[in-house]
Amino acid sequence: MRLISLLCSLLLFTPFVYAEESNSTQEEVIYLPLSPQFTVNLLGDKHYLRTSIQLELKNDDVKEAIEANNPAIRHALIVLLSDNYVENISSGSGKIELQNKALDALNKTLKTYAKTEGVKAVFFTEFVSQ
């Protein structure tokens, strides 16, 4: 009888032990909001873009590199954002293309100024173009 109760308890608690182990191996996601938000004039007549951006980073070292080189990071994004026509960034595919270009620009800027990379993703958390 003891053997049966021991086997039952092992079967009941095994999934919980396994679940705890699998959760502890998950990588922590690091997000960094860039503030203040970006407001830039777009190409063409009287159009602008106002956007808030958050970055997903590889680790805390990348976060420190971005904070230490904030002027260069912001400049790269302002130049990239302002080099667009409102028609090109109004569609979903236009925003995704801009997101990919921003990712490349940020990693190149980090490589130049901090000798590192590690921006995994760029997220537009607010996006108003007019």
Secondary structure, 3 states (H helix, E strand, C coil): CHHHHHHHHHHHHHHHHHHHHHHHCCCCCEEEEEEEEEEEECECCCCEEEEEEEEEECCHHHHHHHHHCHHHHHHHHHHHHHCCEHHHHCCHHHHHHHHHHHHHHHHHHHHHHHCCCCEEEEEEEEEEEC
